[in-house]
Amino acid sequence: MSHLIKKGLRSVRHNGLLPTLKMAYQRLNQPAPGPAGSATTATHGKSDPIAYYDEILGAPHGDPAGLAGVADNTLQWVIPNFGFGSGGHLNIFRYINMLADRGFKQRLVIVPPYNWDNVEAAKKAITEWYFPLKAEVALGIEGFAPAAATLATGWQTAYHVANHRASREKFYFVQDFEPAFYSSSSHYYLAENTYRLGLKGITAGTWLSEKLSAEYGMRCGAVSFGVEHDFYYPHPRHSKGHFNILFYSRHVTPRRLFELGLVALDRVCTKHPEVAVIFAGGDVGGFEVPFPHLNAGELALSALPDLYSQSDLALVLSGTNLSLLPLEVSACGCPVVMNDTPSSRWLLGEDAAFFAAPDPDALAAEISRAIDAPDERAARVARAQDIAADASWEKQGARCAELLKELRDD
């Protein structure tokens, strides 16, 4: 309980009282977890996975006759429910607005389970937690409308899009390999099967595009990441007495490999007493940490550029697709160490980051090598900054619009 109170107080400091209360309300009203961590529908106090999965799998819906007269610039995005601070939803909303600026008329459909009483409540939350959305908003399967193209997003939306009979084209905006979020479970196979539904993929990065094309036969094209250059840039360095290593410590998300990084950093700090670790992205107060560190926890976005700028090295791990962090950290002048896997190599090359096998000893050895090689750190982060400087969300918005046309014309 004390951990939750501390987390709440920190959120109030960083985000303000009203957003914190809204976030708490939203989380309290999420459907209860069922077997193996999956949300299920409860009937008479019993878990009901049949009803839950039947709802996700859905049934054919929509009248093809409604397509008559639908303009070619009409897009429909289908998303799972959203909460406060979801990076995946942020990117979806960002692309919706960029496409709106390019003349697309769009609709956003939120599929169940969700906790919004009405459309206005959902729109208000998007505006307050993210930014005003340049699209209509609808709730539930009944909220689907005829569209020139409909885009699935999270795997829970893909079956509903595949079943929609009033869409000329059907796409899948894929930001990660979502089956890997689960063990070899029902969720894994239902998520994996969405890549076999015949949807055309627009993926976050080339790793996903190549994987889905090669392993599932999907027709895909890739967008990349952008950087908000007026936000992420090198800030003045403060005086310091340590070599600061930033660690993306999102332990609540298993694919971010927190435990591997923690063990590696313990080895590094034993060898290098001058090192202090900054934990950011997750509160590590519940973990035994025997080396010098700062438990920064979950921070407001406004605090991140300065924090990145004060770091001498960043350890950013991911067992699946990259987050935006490596590029944003690099834009602030901090070199990055990542796990050496195909999902981590598509954005920054060998000359722009340090890579090591996802093993504590290998990671510790590469971090130590980077600590002892200041010239190499400077050279790699300079190359990464060049890549970040060329990374524009405007370019990616234009690329997404191109892919919608290219993949339709196949």
Steps between C-alpha positions, in 0.01 A plus 500: 500500500783741584648435155170600335475815715855603406426436133185709522680790668773489235237507224334803664836683507578423137156501335271695734211390719221483241685280245612270784145458628375433147772242441414326830130499410572356157715219643249414772234459235698267276350149464630258761784270392411142427699179444862542399469878528237531228193716545186287504130551532362394839171313519349429846843556656670255263761578237356468149779463243251378236315831508825694513659332197172493308489878545855539361444259209173667415280430197443652156355849531431804284295530181707509177223703339609788720823534300321672214623855485766462772793728414845350445646720777277346771701312764379314807736410787403231750673501839479313831414706805760757601631635829719784616845513340484205255784536250329277245184707505705820484651386171160403359353840590811670357455324164128576493571871534780494242272326250221746577739779401545316170130504420377171646157491664530261795302314763631337818315197637573375854409133536396337830585454776511873578385717789359805321137588562477688172701631206545844655670353806746308281573805283556714809751250639691488171521879497611531863740201509641537148380781272187594300430232239413595144252215456151389595483258795263206539451223757445129444457279197183691419725806461655366178402690186561440129855604407739490208753345739482372859811450712539253787751590770539272807439129430167515684367723221615298198219246491237776506674674208527174303127442559396848386316465168469874437872572444657502156848442642620365833831587663687412818708769673751275681730655760639181654493121471221467753498118537834541679321692776366163620627151574397215269139554595160554341582870485823424312331299226200729463735797468720315252202392289413865432796510261324236288173691455598658167548853636770717342762612749643843575770427756714698744840433350647259248553210745126449538433546130759239405386257772131516413571474127739204531319300768133576430489612140361843585535781248676766706670837491683676781490842656773601745530715811517876518643737758342815644808715438374800694473275806778240481836674467818526717446704816785662696691257718497547877801430720518137604715263698398174332492339160122484454340202326132542418308170511152465350361312800147417385476180704119483466554425129690167482617555142719792620735241664535679835658209684774447239590866518499512879740206533727645230511838672590336832804348329589835344475690829717241676773559241444877468441669839467835321172389338153594627182369336188707432188282490234662281173362368412294805523534877763255632424567866382141543829352377830443678752727325849474659677766293484884483182604324218750460148360492346756263201274428227611262567857390301767325598538135624852573773360728643250254722711267700645789533159664626348176745788459650440845568132420836377371361174366154341469407133523177440306391138459206345317416139424268609220481815288677819602338778695561864405753529783827418314437773244380758751791430738742530209347831394591633847866403454508179704652184345292180522570135581240252369452124481635353178188350343337558158215696660750749646729556202273648236518861620856575620790325332827367640658843463217673692452284813662228708354148475543189714330161527201494739709344775609673824871431452500606133307818580730581793808450284370732225393767750846486662663526158289807423591659833869456423472636144391867513605569141296208373200612704528847347529363147201269532270754659598754232387253234181427697430873524529525121239224468277670757535836324367340180215324684190709436142416593393705199698264276338200663153647458571544128639145485185360662282678244717356220468146641122526519501570127773252403349208689151576370626492144646149532 
